[in-house]
Each structure stands twice: as structure tokens, then as C-alpha cells.
Amino acid sequence: MTDPTQTESPTKVVLAEDSVLLRDGIVRLLTSAGFDVAAACPDGESFIAAVDEHRPDLVVVDVRMPPTFTSEGIVAALAVRERHPRHRRDGPLPVRRGAVRDRARRGRVEGGGLPPQGPRRRHERLHRRTA
């Protein structure tokens, strides 16, 4: 496992989450783990713009975001994969919401959910994906 604090530059992350409390909490967790959170966005449109601007190593996207709270996160993630070939080849995008799982699979997003695990295990998975 690669420790982001031991590399020349930390892993750059762009986050999309509409809930202010959850977004701020995720930013704090990622930052304390040594990640560089370049942008934390409240919706899919600003997320796509932030990815275009910052060219992150890792993206974290909520599935249900404004305006309809259905699959805006999946749509934004698929748009990023089309616009940025690097994110197309960098492994699966975990999908946690069953309601959009079929749509995600049709859009070539792999996953189907993250298994239940503690914060340390999630931290290790993030680092393996960015290594």
C-alpha cells in the first residue's frame, strides 16, 4: 500500500456530494489521510468542471444529487470517463445505490457496491486504487 504522505505529491481528489455535512466530513477524512482535495462540489455540473480544471488522480461521486436526486452522480461520472480517458481505464467505479445499478452497468461502470467494512479498510482500498 502506498502512503500518500510519503510520495512527492499527494493524491489529488475531486469530490461530488450534495450534503454539506457529509461533503465536509469526507474532505476532512481524506485530508487527514494525506490526500489533496482539489475540489468539493455540490452537484454534477460543478464536479465535471472541477475534473476538467484539476485533472485529479481520484474522483469520489455521490450517486443521487440535485436536481432530481436520481442518478446525476452516475451521469456525471460517465461524462468524466468519456472526457478523460485516464479515468476510463483506472478501475471500477463502485456503485452503492441499487436503484441505479442497472443504469451504471449499461454505462460500463463496474461495481455493484462496496462490501461492509471499517474506515481503515476503506482507507486501504483508496490507496490501492491510486497506487
C-alpha positions in Angstrom: 0.0 0.0 0.0 1.3 3.4 -0.9 1.2 6.1 1.7 0.2 9.4 0.0 2.2 11.4 2.6 5.4 9.6 1.6 5.2 10.4 -2.2 6.4 13.5 -3.9 2.9 14.9 -4.3 -0.2 13.7 -2.6 -3.0 12.0 -4.5 -5.3 14.7 -5.9 -9.0 14.1 -5.3 -12.2 15.8 -6.7 -15.3 15.1 -4.6 -19.0 15.4 -5.6 -21.5 15.3 -2.7 -24.6 17.5 -2.3 -25.0 17.2 1.5 -22.8 19.9 3.1 -22.2 18.0 6.3 -21.2 14.8 4.5 -19.1 16.6 1.9 -17.2 18.5 4.7 -16.7 15.3 6.6 -15.4 13.4 3.6 -13.0 16.3 2.9 -11.7 16.2 6.4 -11.2 12.4 6.3 -9.4 12.5 3.0 -7.2 15.4 4.0 -6.3 13.9 7.3 -5.3 10.7 5.4 -2.9 12.7 3.3 -5.0 13.3 0.2 -5.1 16.7 -1.6 -8.8 17.5 -2.1 -8.6 19.9 -5.0 -12.4 20.5 -5.2 -15.6 19.5 -3.3 -18.6 20.0 -5.4 -22.4 20.1 -4.6 -23.6 18.9 -8.0 -22.7 17.1 -11.1 -22.1 20.1 -13.3 -19.6 21.7 -11.0 -18.0 18.3 -10.5 -17.4 17.9 -14.2 -15.9 21.4 -14.4 -13.6 20.7 -11.4 -12.4 17.5 -13.0 -11.7 19.4 -16.2 -9.8 22.0 -14.3 -7.8 20.0 -11.7 -7.2 16.7 -13.5 -7.4 14.6 -10.3 -5.9 11.2 -9.6 -9.1 10.0 -7.9 -12.8 11.1 -8.0 -15.4 10.4 -5.4 -19.0 10.9 -6.6 -22.4 10.7 -4.8 -24.9 8.8 -6.9 -28.0 10.9 -6.1 -27.6 14.6 -6.4 -29.6 17.7 -7.4 -31.8 18.5 -9.2 -33.8 15.2 -9.4 -31.8 13.1 -6.8 -31.9 10.0 -9.0 -28.7 9.3 -11.0 -27.0 12.6 -11.5 -23.8 11.3 -10.0 -23.7 8.3 -12.3 -24.3 10.6 -15.3 -21.5 12.9 -14.2 -19.1 10.0 -13.6 -19.8 8.6 -17.1 -19.3 12.1 -18.6 -15.9 12.3 -16.8 -14.9 8.8 -18.1 -15.8 9.9 -21.7 -13.9 13.2 -21.4 -10.9 11.9 -19.6 -9.5 8.6 -20.9 -7.4 8.2 -17.8 -10.4 7.7 -15.6 -11.9 5.3 -18.2 -9.1 2.8 -17.6 -8.4 3.3 -13.9 -10.5 0.5 -12.5 -14.1 0.2 -11.5 -16.4 2.9 -10.1 -18.2 1.4 -7.0 -21.9 1.9 -7.1 -23.8 1.7 -3.8 -27.4 2.5 -4.8 -29.4 -0.4 -6.1 -31.8 1.9 -8.0 -29.1 3.0 -10.4 -27.1 -0.2 -10.5 -28.6 -1.3 -13.9 -28.0 2.1 -15.4 -24.5 2.1 -14.2 -23.8 -1.3 -15.7 -25.2 -0.2 -19.1 -22.9 2.8 -19.0 -19.9 0.5 -18.4 -19.5 1.5 -14.8 -18.4 -1.6 -12.9 -19.1 -2.3 -9.2 -22.3 -3.1 -7.5 -21.5 -1.9 -4.1 -18.7 -1.8 -1.6 -18.7 -4.6 1.0 -19.3 -3.5 4.6 -16.0 -2.6 6.1 -14.5 -0.2 8.6 -12.8 3.1 7.9 -9.3 1.6 8.0 -10.2 -0.9 5.3 -11.8 1.8 3.1 -8.7 3.9 3.5 -6.5 1.0 2.4 -8.8 0.4 -0.7 -8.5 4.0 -1.7 -4.7 3.9 -1.5 -4.6 0.6 -3.5 -6.7 2.2 -6.3 -4.4 5.3 -6.5 -1.1 3.4 -6.3 
